[in-house]
Amino acid sequence: MNWEACDLNEVRFVIVDDAIFMRTLLKRMIEEEENYKVVGEARNGYEAIQQAKKHNPDIITMDITMPDMDGITAVKEILAVCPGVKIIMVSAMGQQSIVIDAIKSGARDFIVKPFEKSRVLQAIKNVLSL
Protein backbone atom coordinates (compact mmCIF):
# COMPACT_ATOMS: atom_id res chain seq x y z
CA MET A 1 0.00 0.00 0.00
CA ASN A 2 1.20 3.50 -0.75
CA TRP A 3 1.18 5.06 2.73
CA GLU A 4 1.41 8.59 1.34
CA ALA A 5 -1.99 8.03 -0.24
CA CYS A 6 -3.58 6.69 2.95
CA ASP A 7 -6.08 9.50 3.04
CA LEU A 8 -7.39 8.21 -0.30
CA ASN A 9 -7.41 4.51 0.61
CA GLU A 10 -9.13 2.66 3.38
CA VAL A 11 -6.77 1.42 6.11
CA ARG A 12 -7.84 -2.11 7.11
CA PHE A 13 -7.51 -3.46 10.66
CA VAL A 14 -7.74 -6.77 12.46
CA ILE A 15 -8.30 -6.50 16.23
CA VAL A 16 -6.98 -9.32 18.42
CA ASP A 17 -8.00 -9.60 22.08
CA ASP A 18 -9.53 -12.41 24.11
CA ALA A 19 -11.97 -9.94 25.73
CA ILE A 20 -14.92 -9.01 23.50
CA PHE A 21 -15.29 -5.76 25.45
CA MET A 22 -11.77 -4.67 24.47
CA ARG A 23 -12.30 -5.64 20.82
CA THR A 24 -15.56 -3.68 20.75
CA LEU A 25 -13.97 -0.64 22.39
CA LEU A 26 -11.05 -0.60 19.95
CA LYS A 27 -13.34 -1.17 16.98
CA ARG A 28 -15.46 1.85 17.94
CA MET A 29 -12.39 4.07 18.34
CA ILE A 30 -10.92 2.96 15.03
CA GLU A 31 -14.07 3.09 12.94
CA GLU A 32 -14.99 6.57 14.15
CA GLU A 33 -12.07 7.78 12.05
CA GLU A 34 -12.53 8.40 8.35
CA ASN A 35 -10.90 5.77 6.10
CA TYR A 36 -10.33 3.23 8.91
CA LYS A 37 -12.15 -0.11 8.67
CA VAL A 38 -12.04 -3.16 10.95
CA VAL A 39 -12.17 -6.17 8.61
CA GLY A 40 -11.64 -8.92 11.18
CA GLU A 41 -11.44 -9.83 14.85
CA ALA A 42 -9.75 -12.65 16.73
CA ARG A 43 -9.78 -14.04 20.28
CA ASN A 44 -6.32 -15.61 20.32
CA GLY A 45 -3.10 -15.94 18.35
CA TYR A 46 -4.30 -18.84 16.21
CA GLU A 47 -7.37 -16.90 15.09
CA ALA A 48 -5.17 -13.83 14.52
CA ILE A 49 -3.00 -15.76 12.08
CA GLN A 50 -6.07 -16.97 10.19
CA GLN A 51 -7.54 -13.44 10.06
CA ALA A 52 -4.22 -12.04 8.82
CA LYS A 53 -4.06 -14.62 6.03
CA LYS A 54 -7.70 -14.06 5.10
CA HIS A 55 -7.77 -10.24 5.11
CA ASN A 56 -4.11 -9.18 4.66
CA PRO A 57 -4.78 -6.10 6.83
CA ASP A 58 -2.66 -2.98 6.99
CA ILE A 59 -2.62 -2.92 10.82
CA ILE A 60 -3.25 -5.49 13.55
CA THR A 61 -3.81 -4.54 17.17
CA MET A 62 -2.54 -7.50 19.20
CA ASP A 63 -3.18 -8.27 22.85
CA ILE A 64 -0.23 -9.93 24.57
CA THR A 65 -1.87 -12.25 27.10
CA MET A 66 -4.42 -14.60 25.50
CA PRO A 67 -5.34 -18.27 25.78
CA ASP A 68 -4.07 -20.90 23.32
CA MET A 69 -1.42 -18.67 21.69
CA ASP A 70 -0.08 -15.42 23.14
CA GLY A 71 0.41 -12.25 21.15
CA ILE A 72 4.20 -12.37 20.93
CA THR A 73 4.16 -15.85 19.40
CA ALA A 74 1.42 -14.74 17.02
CA VAL A 75 3.43 -11.67 15.90
CA LYS A 76 6.28 -13.87 14.70
CA GLU A 77 3.90 -16.22 12.86
CA ILE A 78 1.93 -13.38 11.25
CA LEU A 79 5.01 -11.53 10.04
CA ALA A 80 6.25 -14.75 8.44
CA VAL A 81 3.11 -14.94 6.26
CA CYS A 82 2.21 -11.22 5.99
CA PRO A 83 5.51 -9.33 6.26
CA GLY A 84 3.98 -5.97 5.35
CA VAL A 85 1.46 -5.80 8.17
CA LYS A 86 2.07 -3.26 10.95
CA ILE A 87 1.40 -4.63 14.43
CA ILE A 88 0.48 -2.53 17.45
CA MET A 89 0.75 -4.43 20.73
CA VAL A 90 -1.88 -3.92 23.40
CA SER A 91 -0.65 -4.52 26.94
CA ALA A 92 -1.86 -4.20 30.49
CA MET A 93 0.04 -2.05 32.96
CA GLY A 94 3.13 -3.78 34.28
CA GLN A 95 3.91 -5.66 31.07
CA GLN A 96 6.54 -3.23 29.79
CA SER A 97 9.31 -5.85 29.64
CA ILE A 98 7.01 -8.05 27.56
CA VAL A 99 6.30 -5.12 25.25
CA ILE A 100 10.04 -4.80 24.63
CA ASP A 101 10.08 -8.48 23.61
CA ALA A 102 7.16 -7.79 21.28
CA ILE A 103 8.96 -4.88 19.63
CA LYS A 104 12.02 -7.09 19.16
CA SER A 105 9.73 -9.67 17.54
CA GLY A 106 8.50 -7.15 14.97
CA ALA A 107 5.69 -5.13 16.55
CA ARG A 108 5.89 -1.45 15.57
CA ASP A 109 4.23 0.31 18.53
CA PHE A 110 2.21 -0.40 21.66
CA ILE A 111 -0.69 0.95 23.64
CA VAL A 112 -1.30 0.29 27.34
CA LYS A 113 -4.67 -0.73 28.79
CA PRO A 114 -6.74 1.06 29.82
CA PHE A 115 -6.14 3.20 26.76
CA GLU A 116 -7.37 6.56 25.59
CA LYS A 117 -8.54 7.21 22.06
CA SER A 118 -5.84 9.84 21.52
CA ARG A 119 -3.10 7.29 22.28
CA VAL A 120 -4.70 4.66 20.03
CA LEU A 121 -4.86 7.13 17.14
CA GLN A 122 -1.28 8.28 17.78
CA ALA A 123 -0.03 4.67 17.61
CA ILE A 124 -1.89 4.19 14.31
CA LYS A 125 -0.32 7.36 12.88
CA ASN A 126 3.09 6.21 14.12
CA VAL A 127 2.93 2.87 12.32
CA LEU A 128 1.46 4.35 9.15
CA SER A 129 4.42 6.70 8.90
CA LEU A 130 6.95 3.83 9.01
C-alpha positions in Angstrom: 0.0 0.0 0.0 1.2 3.5 -0.7 1.2 5.1 2.7 1.4 8.6 1.3 -2.0 8.0 -0.2 -3.6 6.7 2.9 -6.1 9.5 3.0 -7.4 8.2 -0.3 -7.4 4.5 0.6 -9.1 2.7 3.4 -6.8 1.4 6.1 -7.8 -2.1 7.1 -7.5 -3.5 10.7 -7.7 -6.8 12.5 -8.3 -6.5 16.2 -7.0 -9.3 18.4 -8.0 -9.6 22.1 -9.5 -12.4 24.1 -12.0 -9.9 25.7 -14.9 -9.0 23.5 -15.3 -5.8 25.4 -11.8 -4.7 24.5 -12.3 -5.6 20.8 -15.6 -3.7 20.7 -14.0 -0.6 22.4 -11.1 -0.6 20.0 -13.3 -1.2 17.0 -15.5 1.8 17.9 -12.4 4.1 18.3 -10.9 3.0 15.0 -14.1 3.1 12.9 -15.0 6.6 14.1 -12.1 7.8 12.1 -12.5 8.4 8.4 -10.9 5.8 6.1 -10.3 3.2 8.9 -12.2 -0.1 8.7 -12.0 -3.2 10.9 -12.2 -6.2 8.6 -11.6 -8.9 11.2 -11.4 -9.8 14.9 -9.7 -12.7 16.7 -9.8 -14.0 20.3 -6.3 -15.6 20.3 -3.1 -15.9 18.4 -4.3 -18.8 16.2 -7.4 -16.9 15.1 -5.2 -13.8 14.5 -3.0 -15.8 12.1 -6.1 -17.0 10.2 -7.5 -13.4 10.1 -4.2 -12.0 8.8 -4.1 -14.6 6.0 -7.7 -14.1 5.1 -7.8 -10.2 5.1 -4.1 -9.2 4.7 -4.8 -6.1 6.8 -2.7 -3.0 7.0 -2.6 -2.9 10.8 -3.2 -5.5 13.5 -3.8 -4.5 17.2 -2.5 -7.5 19.2 -3.2 -8.3 22.9 -0.2 -9.9 24.6 -1.9 -12.2 27.1 -4.4 -14.6 25.5 -5.3 -18.3 25.8 -4.1 -20.9 23.3 -1.4 -18.7 21.7 -0.1 -15.4 23.1 0.4 -12.2 21.2 4.2 -12.4 20.9 4.2 -15.9 19.4 1.4 -14.7 17.0 3.4 -11.7 15.9 6.3 -13.9 14.7 3.9 -16.2 12.9 1.9 -13.4 11.3 5.0 -11.5 10.0 6.3 -14.7 8.4 3.1 -14.9 6.3 2.2 -11.2 6.0 5.5 -9.3 6.3 4.0 -6.0 5.4 1.5 -5.8 8.2 2.1 -3.3 11.0 1.4 -4.6 14.4 0.5 -2.5 17.5 0.7 -4.4 20.7 -1.9 -3.9 23.4 -0.6 -4.5 26.9 -1.9 -4.2 30.5 0.0 -2.0 33.0 3.1 -3.8 34.3 3.9 -5.7 31.1 6.5 -3.2 29.8 9.3 -5.9 29.6 7.0 -8.1 27.6 6.3 -5.1 25.2 10.0 -4.8 24.6 10.1 -8.5 23.6 7.2 -7.8 21.3 9.0 -4.9 19.6 12.0 -7.1 19.2 9.7 -9.7 17.5 8.5 -7.2 15.0 5.7 -5.1 16.5 5.9 -1.5 15.6 4.2 0.3 18.5 2.2 -0.4 21.7 -0.7 0.9 23.6 -1.3 0.3 27.3 -4.7 -0.7 28.8 -6.7 1.1 29.8 -6.1 3.2 26.8 -7.4 6.6 25.6 -8.5 7.2 22.1 -5.8 9.8 21.5 -3.1 7.3 22.3 -4.7 4.7 20.0 -4.9 7.1 17.1 -1.3 8.3 17.8 0.0 4.7 17.6 -1.9 4.2 14.3 -0.3 7.4 12.9 3.1 6.2 14.1 2.9 2.9 12.3 1.5 4.4 9.1 4.4 6.7 8.9 7.0 3.8 9.0 
